[in-house]
């Protein structure tokens, strides 16, 4: 989390939206073999927890349950050039959105893991044109085999640490110019967030 309080928020509705829109993150934990990270889809339960799954063979899988972990979701980002400011006394920086979630982890049972897989499929299939794929279209024997290779987890979020670094420390005309440059440079998502969240 960025130390500048100007880049923080306590808007839980915004956090839930970020989780739903980003949908993919990293789970960090220290293991006896050193720090490890797992990359996984992340789903909010809507009541203060997030769920995810890892391959059974992942180095984190046997160390997560019953311990605290850190989940990080990285949103849009973009390089900010000093050339875009009216004042030449600037240095390069980076605008970005990130959400850190920390809390204890529990291992989910098989029913919970299947529900998580359904939720991931439904949320993401809804974004793709055409008839959506559903879990029921997977042959049962094949699905059981795949299910045996993953482990579902739920993290109870006890600390929400967002960073919304969107040039809030600059005057409105500078923010508008930076957003325009980011848009033109191929970073429309961070430009749009600058216009909507830092206005």
Phi and psi in degrees as GROMACS dihedral restraints (atoms count N, CA, C in turn):
[ dihedral_restraints ]
;  ai    aj    ak    al  type     phi  dphi    fc
    3     4     5     6     1   -65.0    20    10
    4     5     6     7     1   138.8    20    10
    6     7     8     9     1   -71.5    20    10
    7     8     9    10     1   -18.7    20    10
    9    10    11    12     1   -74.3    20    10
   10    11    12    13     1   117.4    20    10
   12    13    14    15     1   -62.1    20    10
   13    14    15    16     1   -18.3    20    10
   15    16    17    18     1   -62.6    20    10
   16    17    18    19     1   -23.7    20    10
   18    19    20    21     1   -99.1    20    10
   19    20    21    22     1    17.3    20    10
   21    22    23    24     1  -111.3    20    10
   22    23    24    25     1   170.9    20    10
   24    25    26    27     1  -153.9    20    10
   25    26    27    28     1   157.6    20    10
   27    28    29    30     1  -123.0    20    10
   28    29    30    31     1    25.2    20    10
   30    31    32    33     1   -84.8    20    10
   31    32    33    34     1    96.4    20    10
   33    34    35    36     1   -63.5    20    10
   34    35    36    37     1   -32.0    20    10
   36    37    38    39     1   -62.8    20    10
   37    38    39    40     1   -40.9    20    10
   39    40    41    42     1   -62.7    20    10
   40    41    42    43     1   -42.6    20    10
   42    43    44    45     1   -60.5    20    10
   43    44    45    46     1   -43.9    20    10
   45    46    47    48     1   -62.9    20    10
   46    47    48    49     1   -38.5    20    10
   48    49    50    51     1   -64.9    20    10
   49    50    51    52     1   -42.4    20    10
   51    52    53    54     1   -61.4    20    10
   52    53    54    55     1   -44.1    20    10
   54    55    56    57     1   -60.0    20    10
   55    56    57    58     1   -45.8    20    10
   57    58    59    60     1   -65.4    20    10
   58    59    60    61     1   -41.7    20    10
   60    61    62    63     1   -75.2    20    10
   61    62    63    64     1   -40.2    20    10
   63    64    65    66     1   -76.5    20    10
   64    65    66    67     1   -54.3    20    10
   66    67    68    69     1    71.4    20    10
   67    68    69    70     1    -3.0    20    10
   69    70    71    72     1  -143.9    20    10
   70    71    72    73     1   138.0    20    10
   72    73    74    75     1  -155.1    20    10
   73    74    75    76     1  -164.7    20    10
   75    76    77    78     1  -127.0    20    10
   76    77    78    79     1   141.4    20    10
   78    79    80    81     1  -112.9    20    10
   79    80    81    82     1   125.3    20    10
   81    82    83    84     1  -113.9    20    10
   82    83    84    85     1   141.0    20    10
   84    85    86    87     1  -157.3    20    10
   85    86    87    88     1   146.3    20    10
   87    88    89    90     1   -89.2    20    10
   88    89    90    91     1   128.3    20    10
   90    91    92    93     1  -115.1    20    10
   91    92    93    94     1   169.7    20    10
   93    94    95    96     1   -58.3    20    10
   94    95    96    97     1   -21.7    20    10
   96    97    98    99     1   -93.4    20    10
   97    98    99   100     1     6.2    20    10
   99   100   101   102     1   112.0    20    10
  100   101   102   103     1  -179.4    20    10
  102   103   104   105     1   -66.6    20    10
  103   104   105   106     1   142.0    20    10
  105   106   107   108     1  -135.9    20    10
  106   107   108   109     1   155.8    20    10
  108   109   110   111     1  -135.2    20    10
  109   110   111   112     1   141.0    20    10
  111   112   113   114     1  -118.1    20    10
  112   113   114   115     1   138.7    20    10
  114   115   116   117     1  -104.4    20    10
  115   116   117   118     1   127.6    20    10
  117   118   119   120     1  -159.8    20    10
  118   119   120   121     1   153.8    20    10
  120   121   122   123     1   -63.1    20    10
  121   122   123   124     1   144.6    20    10
  123   124   125   126     1  -122.9    20    10
  124   125   126   127     1   130.6    20    10
  126   127   128   129     1  -126.5    20    10
  127   128   129   130     1   132.2    20    10
  129   130   131   132     1   -82.8    20    10
  130   131   132   133     1   142.5    20    10
  132   133   134   135     1   -84.2    20    10
  133   134   135   136     1   -12.7    20    10
  135   136   137   138     1    85.1    20    10
  136   137   138   139     1    -4.0    20    10
  138   139   140   141     1  -128.5    20    10
  139   140   141   142     1    31.9    20    10
  141   142   143   144     1    96.7    20    10
  142   143   144   145     1    18.0    20    10
  144   145   146   147     1  -138.9    20    10
  145   146   147   148     1   159.6    20    10
  147   148   149   150     1  -127.4    20    10
  148   149   150   151     1   151.2    20    10
  150   151   152   153     1  -121.3    20    10
  151   152   153   154     1   152.7    20    10
  153   154   155   156     1  -159.2    20    10
  154   155   156   157     1   168.7    20    10
  156   157   158   159     1  -136.1    20    10
  157   158   159   160     1   153.0    20    10
  159   160   161   162     1  -131.6    20    10
  160   161   162   163     1   156.7    20    10
  162   163   164   165     1   -62.8    20    10
  163   164   165   166     1   141.6    20    10
  165   166   167   168     1   -56.4    20    10
  166   167   168   169     1   -32.0    20    10
  168   169   170   171     1   -84.4    20    10
  169   170   171   172     1    -2.7    20    10
  171   172   173   174     1   -62.4    20    10
  172   173   174   175     1   139.7    20    10
  174   175   176   177     1   -60.1    20    10
  175   176   177   178     1   -23.3    20    10
  177   178   179   180     1   -81.4    20    10
  178   179   180   181     1   -26.7    20    10
  180   181   182   183     1   -53.8    20    10
  181   182   183   184     1   -41.2    20    10
  183   184   185   186     1   -83.2    20    10
  184   185   186   187     1    -2.2    20    10
  186   187   188   189     1  -114.0    20    10
  187   188   189   190     1    -8.1    20    10
  189   190   191   192     1   -80.2    20    10
  190   191   192   193     1   -47.5    20    10
  192   193   194   195     1   -59.0    20    10
  193   194   195   196     1   131.2    20    10
  195   196   197   198     1    84.0    20    10
  196   197   198   199     1     4.1    20    10
  198   199   200   201     1  -127.6    20    10
  199   200   201   202     1   162.9    20    10
  201   202   203   204     1   -79.1    20    10
  202   203   204   205     1   145.9    20    10
  204   205   206   207     1  -139.9    20    10
  205   206   207   208     1   170.8    20    10
  207   208   209   210     1  -121.9    20    10
  208   209   210   211     1   127.3    20    10
  210   211   212   213     1  -109.2    20    10
  211   212   213   214     1   134.1    20    10
  213   214   215   216     1  -125.9    20    10
  214   215   216   217     1   128.7    20    10
  216   217   218   219     1  -114.2    20    10
  217   218   219   220     1   123.9    20    10
  219   220   221   222     1  -100.4    20    10
  220   221   222   223     1   124.1    20    10
  222   223   224   225     1   -95.0    20    10
  223   224   225   226     1  -157.6    20    10
  225   226   227   228     1   -61.5    20    10
  226   227   228   229     1   153.6    20    10
  228   229   230   231     1  -150.8    20    10
  229   230   231   232     1   167.1    20    10
  231   232   233   234     1  -171.0    20    10
  232   233   234   235     1   141.8    20    10
  234   235   236   237     1   -71.4    20    10
  235   236   237   238     1   135.6    20    10
  237   238   239   240     1  -112.1    20    10
  238   239   240   241     1   115.9    20    10
  240   241   242   243     1   -83.4    20    10
  241   242   243   244     1   141.1    20    10
  243   244   245   246     1   -59.8    20    10
  244   245   246   247     1   -22.4    20    10
  246   247   248   249     1   -64.4    20    10
  247   248   249   250     1   -17.7    20    10
  249   250   251   252     1   -86.8    20    10
  250   251   252   253     1    -4.3    20    10
  252   253   254   255     1   -95.1    20    10
  253   254   255   256     1   151.7    20    10
  255   256   257   258     1   -71.1    20    10
  256   257   258   259     1   -37.2    20    10
  258   259   260   261     1   -85.9    20    10
  259   260   261   262     1   120.7    20    10
  261   262   263   264     1   -72.6    20    10
  262   263   264   265     1   -11.2    20    10
  264   265   266   267     1   -82.7    20    10
  265   266   267   268     1    68.4    20    10
  267   268   269   270     1  -134.6    20    10
  268   269   270   271     1   165.3    20    10
  270   271   272   273     1  -129.2    20    10
  271   272   273   274     1   161.4    20    10
  273   274   275   276     1   -61.6    20    10
  274   275   276   277     1   149.7    20    10
  276   277   278   279     1  -147.2    20    10
  277   278   279   280     1  -174.6    20    10
  279   280   281   282     1  -138.1    20    10
  280   281   282   283     1   127.4    20    10
  282   283   284   285     1   -93.6    20    10
  283   284   285   286     1   140.6    20    10
  285   286   287   288     1  -162.7    20    10
  286   287   288   289     1   164.4    20    10
  288   289   290   291     1  -126.0    20    10
  289   290   291   292     1   129.6    20    10
  291   292   293   294     1  -146.2    20    10
  292   293   294   295     1   149.9    20    10
  294   295   296   297     1  -132.2    20    10
  295   296   297   298     1   121.6    20    10
  297   298   299   300     1  -103.7    20    10
  298   299   300   301     1   133.6    20    10
  300   301   302   303     1  -126.2    20    10
  301   302   303   304     1   127.4    20    10
  303   304   305   306     1  -127.5    20    10
  304   305   306   307     1   141.7    20    10
  306   307   308   309     1   169.4    20    10
  307   308   309   310     1   178.7    20    10
  309   310   311   312     1   -73.9    20    10
  310   311   312   313     1   149.3    20    10
  312   313   314   315     1  -114.8    20    10
  313   314   315   316     1   139.3    20    10
  315   316   317   318     1  -124.1    20    10
  316   317   318   319     1   149.8    20    10
  318   319   320   321     1   -81.6    20    10
  319   320   321   322     1   135.2    20    10
  321   322   323   324     1   -89.1    20    10
  322   323   324   325     1   154.4    20    10
  324   325   326   327     1   -79.0    20    10
  325   326   327   328     1   177.7    20    10
  327   328   329   330     1   -61.9    20    10
  328   329   330   331     1   -41.3    20    10
  330   331   332   333     1   -62.0    20    10
  331   332   333   334     1   -41.5    20    10
  333   334   335   336     1   -64.2    20    10
  334   335   336   337     1   -38.9    20    10
  336   337   338   339     1   -67.2    20    10
  337   338   339   340     1   -40.9    20    10
  339   340   341   342     1   -63.9    20    10
  340   341   342   343     1   -42.0    20    10
  342   343   344   345     1   -61.7    20    10
  343   344   345   346     1   -38.6    20    10
  345   346   347   348     1   -62.8    20    10
  346   347   348   349     1   -45.2    20    10
  348   349   350   351     1   -61.5    20    10
  349   350   351   352     1   -39.8    20    10
  351   352   353   354     1   -62.8    20    10
  352   353   354   355     1   -44.2    20    10
  354   355   356   357     1   -62.7    20    10
  355   356   357   358     1   -41.5    20    10
  357   358   359   360     1   -62.6    20    10
  358   359   360   361     1   -47.3    20    10
  360   361   362   363     1   -62.3    20    10
  361   362   363   364     1   -47.3    20    10
  363   364   365   366     1   -62.7    20    10
  364   365   366   367     1   -44.5    20    10
  366   367   368   369     1   -63.4    20    10
  367   368   369   370     1   -41.6    20    10
  369   370   371   372     1   -85.5    20    10
  370   371   372   373     1   -32.4    20    10
  372   373   374   375     1   -65.2    20    10
  373   374   375   376     1   -30.7    20    10
  375   376   377   378     1   -64.8    20    10
  376   377   378   379     1   -18.6    20    10
  378   379   380   381     1   -88.7    20    10
  379   380   381   382     1    -8.6    20    10
  381   382   383   384     1  -107.4    20    10
  382   383   384   385     1   130.9    20    10
  384   385   386   387     1   -61.6    20    10
  385   386   387   388     1   151.1    20    10
  387   388   389   390     1   101.8    20    10
  388   389   390   391     1  -179.0    20    10
  390   391   392   393     1   -69.1    20    10
  391   392   393   394     1   126.5    20    10
  393   394   395   396     1   -71.6    20    10
  394   395   396   397     1   147.0    20    10
  396   397   398   399     1   -76.4    20    10
  397   398   399   400     1   144.5    20    10
  399   400   401   402     1  -128.7    20    10
  400   401   402   403     1   158.3    20    10
  402   403   404   405     1   -58.9    20    10
  403   404   405   406     1   -29.9    20    10
  405   406   407   408     1   -66.0    20    10
  406   407   408   409     1   -15.0    20    10
  408   409   410   411     1   -83.2    20    10
  409   410   411   412     1    -7.1    20    10
  411   412   413   414     1   -85.8    20    10
  412   413   414   415     1   130.5    20    10
  414   415   416   417     1   -54.4    20    10
  415   416   417   418     1   131.9    20    10
  417   418   419   420     1   -54.1    20    10
  418   419   420   421     1   -43.8    20    10
  420   421   422   423     1   -64.1    20    10
  421   422   423   424     1   -40.2    20    10
  423   424   425   426     1   -67.0    20    10
  424   425   426   427     1   -40.6    20    10
  426   427   428   429     1   -63.1    20    10
  427   428   429   430     1   -43.1    20    10
  429   430   431   432     1   -60.4    20    10
  430   431   432   433     1   -38.2    20    10
  432   433   434   435     1   -64.8    20    10
  433   434   435   436     1   -46.2    20    10
  435   436   437   438     1   -63.8    20    10
  436   437   438   439     1   -41.5    20    10
  438   439   440   441     1   -61.3    20    10
  439   440   441   442     1   -34.6    20    10
  441   442   443   444     1   -69.2    20    10
  442   443   444   445     1   -13.6    20    10
  444   445   446   447     1   -95.9    20    10
  445   446   447   448     1     2.9    20    10
  447   448   449   450     1  -129.7    20    10
  448   449   450   451     1   163.3    20    10
  450   451   452   453     1  -132.3    20    10
  451   452   453   454     1   131.3    20    10
  453   454   455   456     1   -93.9    20    10
  454   455   456   457     1   144.8    20    10
  456   457   458   459     1  -135.6    20    10
  457   458   459   460     1   154.6    20    10
  459   460   461   462     1  -128.7    20    10
  460   461   462   463     1   130.1    20    10
  462   463   464   465     1  -107.4    20    10
  463   464   465   466     1   121.8    20    10
  465   466   467   468     1   -80.4    20    10
  466   467   468   469     1   115.2    20    10
  468   469   470   471     1   -77.4    20    10
  469   470   471   472     1   112.1    20    10
  471   472   473   474     1  -104.3    20    10
  472   473   474   475     1   -15.9    20    10
  474   475   476   477     1  -138.3    20    10
  475   476   477   478     1   123.6    20    10
  477   478   479   480     1  -106.8    20    10
  478   479   480   481     1   117.8    20    10
  480   481   482   483     1  -126.4    20    10
  481   482   483   484     1    94.1    20    10
  483   484   485   486     1   -91.1    20    10
  484   485   486   487     1   152.3    20    10
  486   487   488   489     1  -128.8    20    10
  487   488   489   490     1   120.2    20    10
  489   490   491   492     1  -121.0    20    10
  490   491   492   493     1    78.9    20    10
  492   493   494   495     1   -89.8    20    10
  493   494   495   496     1    99.1    20    10
  495   496   497   498     1  -130.5    20    10
  496   497   498   499     1    36.1    20    10
  498   499   500   501     1    62.1    20    10
  499   500   501   502     1    30.2    20    10
  501   502   503   504     1   -63.5    20    10
  502   503   504   505     1   -19.2    20    10
  504   505   506   507     1   -85.0    20    10
  505   506   507   508     1     8.3    20    10
  507   508   509   510     1  -115.7    20    10
  508   509   510   511     1   155.8    20    10
  510   511   512   513     1   -63.2    20    10
  511   512   513   514     1   157.0    20    10
  513   514   515   516     1   -53.5    20    10
  514   515   516   517     1   -40.3    20    10
  516   517   518   519     1   -67.0    20    10
  517   518   519   520     1   -33.2    20    10
  519   520   521   522     1   -69.1    20    10
  520   521   522   523     1   -43.1    20    10
  522   523   524   525     1   -60.1    20    10
  523   524   525   526     1   -42.2    20    10
  525   526   527   528     1   -62.9    20    10
  526   527   528   529     1   -42.5    20    10
  528   529   530   531     1   -65.3    20    10
  529   530   531   532     1   -42.0    20    10
  531   532   533   534     1   -64.7    20    10
  532   533   534   535     1   -43.9    20    10
  534   535   536   537     1   -60.8    20    10
  535   536   537   538     1   -41.7    20    10
  537   538   539   540     1   -62.9    20    10
  538   539   540   541     1   -42.5    20    10
  540   541   542   543     1   -66.7    20    10
  541   542   543   544     1   -40.7    20    10
  543   544   545   546     1   -63.8    20    10
  544   545   546   547     1   -41.6    20    10
  546   547   548   549     1   -59.1    20    10
  547   548   549   550     1   -49.3    20    10
  549   550   551   552     1   -66.1    20    10
  550   551   552   553     1   -28.3    20    10
  552   553   554   555     1   -88.1    20    10
  553   554   555   556     1     7.6    20    10
  555   556   557   558     1    94.5    20    10
  556   557   558   559     1    18.9    20    10
  558   559   560   561     1  -122.8    20    10
  559   560   561   562     1    62.0    20    10
  561   562   563   564     1   -66.7    20    10
  562   563   564   565     1   -29.5    20    10
  564   565   566   567     1   -67.5    20    10
  565   566   567   568     1   -45.7    20    10
  567   568   569   570     1   -69.8    20    10
  568   569   570   571     1   -33.6    20    10
  570   571   572   573     1   -61.8    20    10
  571   572   573   574     1   -43.2    20    10
  573   574   575   576     1   -65.3    20    10
  574   575   576   577     1   -40.8    20    10
  576   577   578   579     1   -64.4    20    10
  577   578   579   580     1   -36.4    20    10
  579   580   581   582     1   -60.5    20    10
  580   581   582   583     1   -39.4    20    10
  582   583   584   585     1   -72.9    20    10
  583   584   585   586     1   -32.7    20    10
  585   586   587   588     1   -97.3    20    10
  586   587   588   589     1   -36.6    20    10
  588   589   590   591     1   -96.5    20    10
  589   590   591   592     1   -24.0    20    10
  591   592   593   594     1  -111.0    20    10
  592   593   594   595     1    12.5    20    10
